[in-house]
Amino acid sequence: MITKLQLHWQIIICMILGTILGTYYNQIDFINNQSYTLIVLLGDIFVRLLKMVIVPLIFTSIIIGISSIKNQSKIGRLGLKTFIYYMCTSLFAILIGLTLANVIQPGVGAVTIDQVGAYDTSKLSTSNSILDILKRMIPTNPIEALAKGDILGVIFFALFFGVMMNFSPSDSRSTIKKIIKSIYDIILKMTQAIIKCAPIGVLGLMTKTVSNTGLSIFKELGMYALTIGLGLSIHLFIVLPLIIFVFVRVNPTIHFKAMATAMVTAFSTSSSSATLPVTMKCVNENVKASNETTSFVLPMGATINMDGTALYECAGVLFIAQALGIQLDASQQFIVVITALLASVGAAGIPSAGLVMLFIVTDAVGLKSDAVALWVGSMLAIDRPLDMFRTMVNITSDSVGAAVIAKSEGEKLY
């Protein structure tokens, strides 16, 4: 019976079932429970399958997208529009987080770090500087970038490859394009098969999340979670719908319905990159944006357009400062805004990657004590549900960007 429902309804049902199972396993010793191990394995396999197609999908889709543009001036035009949209929406998100953190002040009067019970932060790694993010965009070895899944490096190489392919002799260009298009078509077939398994994967992911964190864990950092959640809600339900209404001239609910499957998948997987195949499918088939625009805009958006992550990093740093009794002045908060914007661009599209990038922002304003690391570690306790929400915001913003840019190119949508 459930298989007759639309995919996003199947996913929602499995999310609810996973929450119920996770609550049950949270009450017992589930470590050696065979049924728990099997259910969680299903979620892990689903995520690995999605990640398996990410790099080849991004690489081939960008090349196909650029090589399909007959008018070479359009490449620069699309690139400029995409860059402006991504930077503006990320900046909007950061300012929302900054405003709410200053108004609500979630860290003022927070419990001490000893009461929270910090997580071990030794496993977290940080970049040495913001320049590392910029340098990572240009791979010294593109094959290594492909093998390691360095998405920024893959995108840069694919863009460069696609542009230069348009200037190669017609015979060789045609041959290379046919080969890459064939690979792209096969990857899409693989992706469609994997997406059909989403409900089962979501069941495993939700069971694992709830069984490990439980429901009581949200009480400890409630004000912090409320601030982030409120900021994400404002961006998702006010800012992005306004952009759709003003620039696309369509009822925002139509766009949300078109992206329902991708939004639910993003919420359950907490990975913009893993959700990319679903996002591209929804934008192509439901929003009716051309493959030319979709293949150009969405792969970059999955890596460099992190609205939810940017908002979270900004509000998170202010929360830590307030919890430590430190009031950041206007100039320091400006540094937070700029650094959060750059750090969100370099955040990998994988679960909780933004939490690692948070260290870059805290370092930028001089928050480098052990207490800062302990607070960041404690935030891991409630990061999963917040990560799920901000990932949904990230991919929704990507899809809105694709719609806005497609509309500006004269495409007929929906």
C-alpha positions as CSV (number, residue, x, y, z in Angstrom):
1,M,0.0,0.0,0.0
2,I,2.8,2.5,1.0
3,T,4.5,2.0,-2.4
4,K,1.4,3.5,-4.1
5,L,2.0,6.8,-2.4
6,Q,4.1,9.6,-3.8
7,L,7.8,9.3,-2.8
8,H,7.9,12.3,-0.4
9,W,4.9,10.8,1.5
10,Q,6.7,7.5,1.7
11,I,9.7,9.3,3.1
12,I,7.6,11.2,5.7
13,I,5.9,8.0,6.9
14,C,9.3,6.3,7.3
15,M,10.7,9.4,9.1
16,I,7.9,9.1,11.7
17,L,8.4,5.3,12.0
18,G,12.1,5.9,12.4
19,T,11.5,8.4,15.2
20,I,9.3,5.9,17.0
21,L,11.9,3.1,16.6
22,G,14.7,5.4,17.7
23,T,12.8,6.4,20.8
24,Y,12.3,2.7,21.6
25,Y,15.9,1.8,21.1
26,N,17.0,4.8,23.1
27,Q,15.3,3.2,26.1
28,I,17.2,-0.1,25.9
29,D,20.7,-1.3,25.3
30,F,20.7,-1.2,21.5
31,I,24.5,-1.5,20.9
32,N,24.4,-5.2,20.3
33,N,20.8,-5.4,19.1
34,Q,20.7,-7.2,15.8
35,S,17.5,-5.5,14.6
36,Y,18.9,-2.1,15.4
37,T,22.1,-2.8,13.6
38,L,20.2,-4.0,10.5
39,I,17.9,-0.9,10.4
40,V,20.8,1.5,10.9
41,L,22.8,-0.3,8.2
42,L,20.0,0.4,5.7
43,G,20.5,4.1,6.3
44,D,24.2,4.0,6.0
45,I,24.0,2.1,2.8
46,F,21.5,4.6,1.4
47,V,23.8,7.6,2.1
48,R,26.9,5.7,0.7
49,L,24.9,5.0,-2.5
50,L,24.0,8.7,-2.9
51,K,27.6,9.8,-2.2
52,M,28.8,7.2,-4.7
53,V,27.2,9.2,-7.6
54,I,28.0,12.7,-6.4
55,V,31.4,13.3,-7.9
56,P,30.7,11.8,-11.4
57,L,27.3,13.6,-11.5
58,I,28.8,17.0,-10.6
59,F,31.7,16.5,-13.0
60,T,29.7,15.4,-16.0
61,S,26.6,17.6,-15.4
62,I,28.7,20.8,-15.3
63,I,30.7,19.9,-18.5
64,I,27.5,19.0,-20.3
65,G,25.8,22.1,-19.1
66,I,28.6,24.5,-20.2
67,S,29.2,22.7,-23.5
68,S,25.5,22.9,-24.3
69,I,25.6,26.7,-24.2
70,K,25.8,27.7,-27.8
71,N,26.3,31.4,-27.0
72,Q,29.6,31.6,-25.1
73,S,28.7,35.0,-23.6
74,K,25.9,33.2,-21.8
75,I,28.5,31.3,-19.6
76,G,29.7,34.5,-18.1
77,R,26.2,35.8,-17.8
78,L,25.0,32.7,-15.9
79,G,28.1,32.7,-13.8
80,L,27.6,36.3,-12.7
81,K,23.9,35.8,-12.0
82,T,24.6,32.7,-10.0
83,F,27.4,34.3,-8.0
84,I,25.3,37.4,-7.1
85,Y,22.3,35.3,-6.1
86,Y,24.3,33.0,-3.9
87,M,26.2,35.8,-2.2
88,C,23.1,37.9,-1.6
89,T,21.0,35.1,-0.1
90,S,23.9,33.9,2.1
91,L,24.4,37.5,3.4
92,F,20.6,37.8,4.1
93,A,20.8,34.5,6.1
94,I,23.8,35.8,8.1
95,L,22.2,39.1,8.9
96,I,19.1,37.2,10.2
97,G,21.2,35.1,12.4
98,L,23.2,38.1,13.7
99,T,20.0,40.0,14.5
100,L,18.3,37.2,16.3
101,A,21.4,36.4,18.3
102,N,21.7,40.0,19.5
103,V,18.0,40.3,20.3
104,I,17.4,36.9,21.9
105,Q,20.9,36.6,23.4
106,P,20.6,32.8,23.8
107,G,24.0,32.4,25.5
108,V,23.4,34.9,28.3
109,G,22.8,33.0,31.5
110,A,23.5,29.6,29.8
111,V,24.4,26.6,32.0
112,T,28.1,26.1,32.6
113,I,30.0,23.8,30.4
114,D,30.4,21.3,33.2
115,Q,26.7,20.9,33.5
116,V,26.3,20.3,29.8
117,G,28.8,17.5,29.6
118,A,30.9,18.3,26.6
119,Y,31.7,16.0,23.7
120,D,35.3,15.2,22.8
121,T,36.4,17.8,20.2
122,S,39.7,16.1,19.4
123,K,38.2,14.5,16.3
124,L,37.2,17.9,14.8
125,S,39.7,19.5,12.4
126,T,40.0,23.1,11.3
127,S,41.5,24.9,8.4
128,N,44.6,27.0,9.1
129,S,43.1,30.1,7.5
130,I,40.3,31.4,5.2
131,L,42.9,31.3,2.4
132,D,42.9,27.5,2.6
133,I,39.3,27.6,1.4
134,L,40.2,29.8,-1.6
135,K,43.3,27.7,-2.5
136,R,41.3,24.5,-2.3
137,M,39.2,25.7,-5.2
138,I,42.1,25.1,-7.6
139,P,43.3,21.5,-7.4
140,T,46.9,20.8,-8.0
141,N,45.9,17.3,-9.1
142,P,42.4,17.1,-10.6
143,I,42.4,13.2,-10.5
144,E,43.2,13.4,-6.8
145,A,40.3,15.9,-6.3
146,L,38.0,13.5,-8.1
147,A,39.2,10.5,-6.1
148,K,39.0,12.3,-2.7
149,G,35.7,14.0,-3.5
150,D,37.1,17.5,-3.2
151,I,33.9,19.1,-4.5
152,L,35.3,22.7,-4.9
153,G,38.3,21.3,-6.8
154,V,36.0,19.1,-9.0
155,I,33.7,22.1,-9.8
156,F,36.6,24.4,-10.7
157,F,38.2,21.7,-13.0
158,A,34.8,20.8,-14.6
159,L,34.1,24.5,-15.3
160,F,37.5,25.0,-16.8
161,F,37.3,21.8,-18.8
162,G,33.8,22.7,-20.1
163,V,34.8,26.2,-21.2
164,M,38.0,25.1,-22.9
165,M,36.1,22.2,-24.6
166,N,34.0,24.8,-26.4
167,F,37.2,26.2,-28.0
168,S,38.6,22.9,-29.2
169,P,38.2,21.6,-32.8
170,S,34.6,20.6,-33.6
171,D,35.5,16.9,-34.3
172,S,37.3,16.3,-31.0
173,R,34.7,18.4,-29.1
174,S,31.9,16.3,-30.5
175,T,33.6,13.0,-29.6
176,I,34.4,14.1,-26.1
177,K,30.9,15.4,-25.5
178,K,29.2,12.2,-26.7
179,I,31.4,10.2,-24.3
180,I,30.7,12.5,-21.3
181,K,26.9,12.6,-22.2
182,S,26.7,8.8,-22.2
183,I,28.4,8.7,-18.8
184,Y,26.0,11.4,-17.6
185,D,23.0,9.5,-18.8
186,I,24.1,6.3,-17.0
187,I,24.8,8.2,-13.8
188,L,21.3,9.6,-13.9
189,K,19.8,6.1,-14.3
190,M,21.8,5.0,-11.3
191,T,20.6,8.0,-9.4
192,Q,17.0,7.4,-10.2
193,A,17.3,3.8,-8.9
194,I,18.9,5.0,-5.7
195,I,16.2,7.6,-5.1
196,K,13.5,4.9,-5.2
197,C,15.2,3.4,-2.1
198,A,15.0,6.7,-0.1
199,P,12.2,5.7,2.3
200,I,14.1,2.7,3.5
201,G,17.2,4.8,3.9
202,V,15.4,7.5,5.8
203,L,14.0,4.9,8.2
204,G,17.5,3.8,9.1
205,L,18.8,7.4,9.4
206,M,16.0,8.6,11.7
207,T,16.3,5.5,13.9
208,K,20.0,6.1,14.3
209,T,19.6,9.8,15.1
210,V,16.9,9.5,17.7
211,S,18.3,6.4,19.4
212,N,21.7,8.2,20.0
213,T,20.4,11.6,21.0
214,G,17.1,10.8,22.5
215,L,14.5,13.6,23.0
216,S,15.7,15.0,26.4
217,I,19.0,16.2,24.9
218,F,17.2,19.2,23.3
219,K,16.5,20.7,26.7
220,E,20.1,21.6,27.6
221,L,20.7,24.1,24.7
222,G,17.1,25.0,24.1
223,M,17.5,28.8,23.6
224,Y,20.4,28.2,21.2
225,A,18.3,25.8,19.2
226,L,15.3,28.1,19.3
227,T,17.4,31.0,17.9
228,I,18.8,28.9,15.0
229,G,15.4,27.3,14.3
230,L,13.7,30.7,14.3
231,G,16.3,32.2,11.9
232,L,16.1,29.2,9.5
233,S,12.3,29.4,9.6
234,I,12.4,33.1,8.7
235,H,14.8,32.5,5.8
236,L,12.9,29.4,4.6
237,F,9.3,30.7,4.9
238,I,9.7,34.5,4.4
239,V,12.9,35.4,2.6
240,L,12.9,32.6,0.0
241,P,9.2,32.8,-0.8
242,L,9.5,36.6,-1.3
243,I,12.3,36.0,-3.8
244,I,10.2,33.5,-5.7
245,F,7.2,35.9,-5.7
246,V,9.2,38.9,-6.7
247,F,11.6,37.5,-9.3
248,V,9.8,34.4,-10.6
249,R,6.2,35.8,-10.4
250,V,4.7,32.6,-9.1
251,N,3.0,31.5,-5.9
252,P,5.7,30.2,-3.6
253,T,3.6,27.2,-2.6
254,I,3.8,25.9,-6.1
255,H,7.6,25.9,-5.9
256,F,7.6,24.2,-2.4
257,K,5.3,21.5,-3.8
258,A,7.6,21.0,-6.7
259,M,10.6,20.6,-4.4
260,A,8.9,18.5,-1.7
261,T,10.8,15.3,-2.3
262,A,14.2,17.1,-2.4
263,M,13.4,19.1,0.8
264,V,12.4,16.0,2.7
265,T,15.5,14.1,1.5
266,A,17.7,17.0,2.5
267,F,16.1,17.0,6.0
268,S,16.6,13.3,6.5
269,T,20.2,13.0,5.1
270,S,21.6,16.3,6.4
271,S,23.7,16.5,3.2
272,S,23.4,19.0,0.4
273,S,25.8,17.0,-1.7
274,A,24.0,13.7,-1.2
275,T,20.6,15.4,-2.0
276,L,22.0,16.9,-5.2
277,P,20.7,14.1,-7.5
278,V,17.2,14.5,-6.0
279,T,17.4,18.4,-6.2
280,M,18.4,18.2,-9.9
281,K,15.6,15.8,-10.7
282,C,12.9,18.0,-9.0
283,V,14.1,21.2,-10.6
284,N,14.3,19.6,-14.1
285,E,11.0,17.7,-13.9
286,N,8.8,19.8,-11.6
287,V,10.1,23.3,-11.9
288,K,10.7,22.7,-15.6
289,A,14.1,24.6,-15.6
290,S,16.3,23.6,-18.6
291,N,19.1,21.1,-18.1
292,E,21.4,23.8,-19.3
293,T,20.6,26.1,-16.4
294,T,20.1,23.3,-13.8
295,S,23.5,21.6,-14.6
296,F,25.2,25.0,-14.3
297,V,23.6,26.4,-11.1
298,L,22.7,23.4,-8.8
299,P,26.1,21.6,-8.6
300,M,27.8,24.8,-7.5
301,G,24.9,25.6,-5.2
302,A,25.4,22.3,-3.4
303,T,28.8,23.4,-2.3
304,I,29.0,27.2,-2.3
305,N,25.4,28.2,-1.4
306,M,25.0,27.4,2.2
307,D,22.4,29.8,3.5
308,G,21.5,27.7,6.5
309,T,25.1,27.0,7.4
310,A,26.0,30.7,7.1
311,L,23.2,31.7,9.5
312,Y,24.1,28.9,11.9
313,E,27.8,29.9,12.0
314,C,27.1,33.5,12.7
315,A,24.5,32.9,15.4
316,G,26.6,30.1,16.9
317,V,29.7,32.3,17.4
318,L,27.6,34.9,19.1
319,F,26.0,32.3,21.3
320,I,29.5,31.0,22.4
321,A,30.7,34.5,23.1
322,Q,27.6,35.3,25.2
323,A,28.0,32.0,27.1
324,L,31.6,33.0,27.9
325,G,30.5,36.4,29.1
326,I,32.1,38.2,26.1
327,Q,30.2,40.9,24.2
328,L,31.4,41.3,20.7
329,D,31.5,44.9,19.5
330,A,30.3,46.1,16.0
331,S,33.7,45.7,14.3
332,Q,34.1,42.1,15.7
333,Q,30.6,41.3,14.6
334,F,31.4,42.6,11.1
335,I,34.4,40.2,11.0
336,V,31.9,37.4,12.0
337,V,29.7,38.3,9.1
338,I,32.4,38.3,6.5
339,T,34.1,35.2,7.9
340,A,30.8,33.2,8.2
341,L,30.1,34.1,4.5
342,L,33.5,32.7,3.4
343,A,33.4,29.7,5.7
344,S,29.9,28.7,4.5
345,V,31.3,28.7,0.9
346,G,34.0,26.2,1.9
347,A,31.7,24.0,4.0
348,A,31.5,20.5,2.6
349,G,27.9,19.3,1.8
350,I,28.1,16.5,4.3
351,P,26.4,16.1,7.7
352,S,27.7,18.5,10.5
353,A,30.5,19.9,8.2
354,G,29.4,23.4,9.2
355,L,30.2,22.6,12.9
356,V,33.8,22.0,11.9
357,M,33.9,25.3,9.9
358,L,32.6,27.1,13.0
359,F,36.2,27.0,14.4
360,I,37.3,29.3,11.5
361,V,34.8,31.9,12.5
362,T,35.6,31.7,16.3
363,D,39.4,32.0,15.5
364,A,38.7,35.1,13.3
365,V,37.4,37.0,16.3
366,G,40.0,35.7,18.8
367,L,37.8,33.1,20.5
368,K,40.5,30.4,20.8
369,S,40.4,29.2,24.4
370,D,39.7,25.6,25.6
371,A,36.3,26.7,26.7
372,V,35.3,27.6,23.2
373,A,36.3,24.1,22.0
374,L,34.2,22.6,24.8
375,W,31.2,24.7,23.9
376,V,31.5,23.7,20.2
377,G,31.8,20.1,21.3
378,S,28.6,20.5,23.4
379,M,26.7,21.9,20.5
380,L,27.2,18.5,18.8
381,A,24.6,17.2,21.1
382,I,21.8,19.0,19.3
383,D,23.5,19.6,15.9
384,R,21.9,16.7,14.1
385,P,18.3,18.1,14.0
386,L,19.6,21.6,13.4
387,D,21.8,20.3,10.6
388,M,18.8,18.6,9.1
389,F,16.9,21.8,9.1
390,R,19.7,24.0,7.7
391,T,20.4,21.5,5.0
392,M,16.8,21.7,3.9
393,V,17.2,25.5,3.8
394,N,20.4,25.1,1.8
395,I,18.9,23.0,-1.0
396,T,15.7,25.1,-1.1
397,S,17.8,28.2,-1.7
398,D,19.6,26.4,-4.5
399,S,16.3,25.5,-6.2
400,V,15.0,29.0,-5.8
401,G,18.2,30.3,-7.4
402,A,17.8,27.9,-10.3
403,A,14.2,29.1,-10.8
404,V,15.2,32.8,-10.6
405,I,18.1,32.4,-13.0
406,A,16.0,30.2,-15.4
407,K,13.3,32.9,-15.4
408,S,15.8,35.6,-16.1
409,E,16.9,33.6,-19.1
410,G,13.4,33.6,-20.5
411,E,12.5,30.0,-19.7
412,K,8.9,29.0,-19.1
413,L,8.7,27.4,-15.7
414,Y,6.2,25.2,-13.8
